[in-house]
């Protein structure tokens, strides 16, 4: 998804999968945020990011310093650095700083940043995050993104379904929401497939690159029914 560069699903710094068809293009979904690296909200406890299965082919796990190759690939994408704090110009130092920010977010209690990893070869292919700044008001936000090589395989859908089910069921979050640019039909389709409902258009909601962009807000309530029946498996 510059100033500011919100984190983030669909996406984690996570936030954030765009494109002309479901799960087929660069489809990052931005997560909301007031700035590129806001400090921790007061009174939040450190979080432990679990590892979870996202279907038979992918797992979600905490970020590792071995994920620099993922940061490098994402930095080459024309869209991902605009909507996350992925560096637009890659360097090992910038990539390491990005990974440390994911650790700091969990330590500060502001969210759960996950790397999306292919099971068969342990290759990281994207990210998804659950952000908790508004949890005192009963809501949390999601963002996700995938590298180009992982698109069109249902990865974003599996990751979003897994985190959504966990957040509603295990964490008891009353309301989950995510924000998608209106042109991003692939990311919108992923959200709708998981059960999110389109609630409306937010005009000029977010700075993306050099301009304010409209965002469509999607939401899912824990009273809407479970999104998934998989439980988290903590390493």
C-alpha positions as CSV (number, residue, x, y, z in Angstrom):
1,X,0.0,0.0,0.0
2,X,4.8,7.7,1.1
3,X,3.6,9.0,4.1
4,X,2.3,7.4,6.2
5,X,3.0,3.7,5.4
6,X,0.5,1.8,7.5
7,X,1.2,-1.8,8.3
8,X,-0.2,-5.0,7.4
9,X,-3.4,-8.5,5.4
10,X,-4.8,-8.4,3.9
11,X,-2.9,-7.1,5.0
12,X,0.4,-7.7,7.9
13,X,3.0,-5.1,7.7
14,X,1.3,-7.4,7.5
15,X,-1.5,-6.2,6.5
16,X,-1.4,-7.0,3.2
17,X,-3.2,-9.8,-2.6
18,X,-4.5,-7.0,-5.7
19,X,-5.4,-8.0,-9.2
20,X,-8.2,-8.5,-11.7
21,X,-9.3,-11.9,-10.5
22,X,-9.6,-13.6,-7.1
23,X,-6.2,-14.2,-5.6
24,X,-4.5,-13.7,-8.9
25,X,-2.7,-10.4,-8.8
26,X,-0.6,-8.5,-6.4
27,X,-3.2,-8.3,-3.8
28,X,-2.0,-6.5,-0.7
29,X,-4.8,-5.3,1.6
30,X,-3.7,-2.4,3.7
31,X,-4.2,-2.1,7.4
32,X,-5.1,1.2,9.0
33,X,-2.6,3.2,11.0
34,X,-1.7,6.7,11.8
35,X,2.0,6.6,10.7
36,X,4.8,4.4,9.5
37,X,5.9,3.1,12.9
38,X,3.7,4.2,15.7
39,X,4.8,3.5,19.3
40,X,3.0,1.0,21.5
41,X,-0.4,1.9,22.9
42,X,-0.3,2.2,26.7
43,X,-1.2,-0.7,28.9
44,X,-0.7,-3.5,26.3
45,X,1.0,-6.7,27.3
46,X,3.6,-8.6,25.2
47,X,2.2,-11.1,22.8
48,X,3.5,-14.5,21.7
49,X,3.0,-15.1,18.0
50,X,1.9,-18.7,17.5
51,X,2.5,-21.0,14.6
52,X,-0.6,-22.2,12.8
53,X,-1.4,-24.5,9.9
54,X,-3.1,-22.7,7.0
55,X,-4.3,-25.8,5.2
56,X,-2.2,-28.6,4.0
57,X,0.4,-26.5,2.1
58,X,1.1,-23.5,4.2
59,X,1.9,-22.5,7.7
60,X,1.8,-19.1,9.5
61,X,4.7,-18.5,11.9
62,X,6.5,-15.6,13.6
63,X,9.0,-13.6,11.5
64,X,12.6,-14.9,11.5
65,X,15.8,-13.2,10.3
66,X,16.0,-15.9,7.7
67,X,13.0,-14.2,6.0
68,X,15.2,-11.5,4.4
69,X,14.7,-13.2,1.0
70,X,11.0,-12.5,1.4
71,X,11.6,-8.9,2.2
72,X,13.9,-8.6,-0.9
73,X,11.2,-10.0,-3.2
74,X,8.5,-7.8,-1.7
75,X,10.6,-4.7,-2.1
76,X,10.6,-5.3,-5.9
77,X,6.8,-5.2,-6.0
78,X,5.4,-1.9,-7.3
79,X,2.6,-1.9,-4.7
80,X,3.7,-3.6,-1.5
81,X,6.3,-0.9,-0.3
82,X,3.5,1.7,-0.7
83,X,1.2,0.1,1.7
84,X,3.6,-1.4,4.2
85,X,7.0,-0.5,5.7
86,X,8.8,-3.0,3.3
87,X,11.7,-0.9,2.1
88,X,11.3,0.3,-1.5
89,X,15.1,0.0,-2.0
90,X,16.4,-3.2,-0.5
91,X,19.4,-3.5,1.7
92,X,20.2,-6.1,4.3
93,X,20.2,-3.4,7.0
94,X,16.7,-2.2,6.0
95,X,15.4,-5.7,5.8
96,X,16.7,-6.6,9.2
97,X,15.1,-3.5,10.6
98,X,11.8,-4.5,9.0
99,X,11.9,-8.0,10.7
100,X,12.8,-6.4,14.0
101,X,9.8,-4.1,13.7
102,X,7.6,-7.2,13.5
103,X,9.1,-8.6,16.7
104,X,8.7,-5.2,18.4
105,X,5.0,-5.0,17.5
106,X,4.4,-8.4,19.2
107,X,6.6,-7.3,22.2
108,X,4.6,-4.1,22.5
109,X,1.3,-5.9,22.3
110,X,0.0,-4.1,19.3
111,X,-0.5,-7.1,17.0
112,X,0.4,-10.5,15.7
113,X,2.6,-10.4,12.6
114,X,2.9,-13.7,10.7
115,X,5.1,-14.8,7.8
116,X,3.3,-17.1,5.4
117,X,5.5,-20.1,4.6
118,X,5.1,-22.9,2.1
119,X,5.2,-26.2,3.9
120,X,7.1,-28.4,1.4
121,X,10.3,-26.3,1.2
122,X,9.8,-23.8,4.1
123,X,9.9,-20.9,1.7
124,X,8.3,-17.7,2.9
125,X,5.9,-16.2,0.4
126,X,3.9,-13.5,2.1
127,X,2.7,-12.0,5.3
128,X,-0.5,-11.4,7.3
129,X,-1.1,-9.4,10.4
130,X,-3.7,-9.0,13.1
131,X,-3.5,-5.5,14.6
132,X,-5.0,-4.8,18.0
133,X,-4.8,-1.0,18.6
134,X,-8.5,-0.7,18.6
135,X,-9.2,-3.8,20.7
136,X,-10.3,-1.8,23.7
137,X,-13.2,-0.7,21.4
138,X,-13.9,-4.3,20.5
139,X,-12.3,-4.4,17.0
140,X,-9.1,-5.5,15.3
141,X,-7.8,-5.0,11.8
142,X,-6.2,-7.4,9.3
143,X,-3.7,-6.9,6.5
144,X,-2.0,-9.3,4.1
145,X,0.3,-9.4,1.1
146,X,1.9,-12.0,-1.1
147,X,4.9,-12.0,-3.4
148,X,4.2,-12.4,-7.1
149,X,5.3,-16.0,-7.2
150,X,2.7,-17.1,-4.7
151,X,-0.4,-15.5,-6.2
152,X,-3.2,-17.4,-7.8
153,X,-2.8,-20.4,-5.5
154,X,-5.4,-19.6,-2.8
155,X,-2.7,-18.7,-0.3
156,X,-4.2,-15.4,0.8
157,X,-7.6,-17.0,1.3
158,X,-6.2,-19.8,3.4
159,X,-4.1,-17.4,5.5
160,X,-7.0,-15.0,6.1
161,X,-9.4,-17.8,6.9
162,X,-7.0,-19.2,9.5
163,X,-6.2,-16.0,11.2
164,X,-9.8,-14.9,11.1
165,X,-11.1,-18.1,12.7
166,X,-8.4,-17.9,15.4
167,X,-9.1,-14.2,16.2
168,X,-12.9,-14.7,16.5
169,X,-12.8,-18.0,18.3
170,X,-9.7,-18.2,20.4
171,X,-9.1,-14.5,21.0
172,X,-12.7,-13.6,21.2
173,X,-12.4,-10.4,19.1
174,X,-15.9,-9.0,18.6
175,X,-15.2,-7.3,15.2
176,X,-12.6,-7.8,12.5
177,X,-12.1,-5.4,9.7
178,X,-9.9,-4.8,6.7
179,X,-9.6,-2.1,4.1
180,X,-9.2,-2.7,0.3
181,X,-8.8,-0.2,-2.5
182,X,-11.9,-0.3,-4.8
183,X,-9.9,-1.4,-7.8
184,X,-8.5,-4.4,-5.9
185,X,-11.1,-7.0,-6.9
186,X,-8.9,-9.9,-6.0
187,X,-8.3,-8.9,-2.4
188,X,-12.0,-8.0,-2.1
189,X,-13.0,-11.5,-3.4
190,X,-10.6,-13.1,-0.9
191,X,-12.3,-11.2,2.0
192,X,-15.8,-12.1,0.8
193,X,-14.9,-15.7,0.4
194,X,-13.8,-15.8,4.0
195,X,-17.1,-14.2,5.1
196,X,-16.3,-10.5,5.4
197,X,-19.1,-8.2,4.4
198,X,-18.6,-5.0,2.4
199,X,-19.8,-2.1,4.6
200,X,-19.1,1.0,2.5
201,X,-16.6,3.3,0.9
202,X,-14.3,5.5,3.0
203,X,-13.4,8.5,0.8
204,X,-9.8,9.7,1.0
205,X,-9.2,7.3,3.8
206,X,-5.5,6.5,3.4
207,X,-2.3,8.0,2.0
208,X,-0.9,5.7,-0.7
209,X,2.2,7.0,-2.5
210,X,1.6,10.7,-3.3
211,X,-2.2,10.7,-3.0
212,X,-5.1,10.1,-0.7
213,X,-7.0,6.9,-1.8
214,X,-10.5,5.7,-1.1
215,X,-10.8,2.4,0.7
216,X,-13.7,-0.1,0.9
217,X,-14.2,-1.4,4.4
218,X,-15.0,-5.1,5.0
219,X,-16.0,-6.5,8.4
220,X,-16.8,-9.8,10.1
221,X,-18.4,-10.0,13.6
222,X,-18.0,-13.0,15.9
223,X,-21.8,-13.1,16.0
224,X,-21.8,-13.9,12.2
225,X,-20.5,-17.4,13.0
226,X,-17.1,-19.0,12.9
227,X,-15.0,-18.5,9.8
228,X,-13.0,-21.6,10.3
229,X,-12.6,-24.6,12.7
230,X,-8.8,-24.9,12.8
231,X,-7.1,-24.3,16.1
232,X,-3.8,-22.7,16.5
233,X,-0.8,-25.0,17.3
234,X,1.8,-23.1,19.3
235,X,5.4,-24.3,18.9
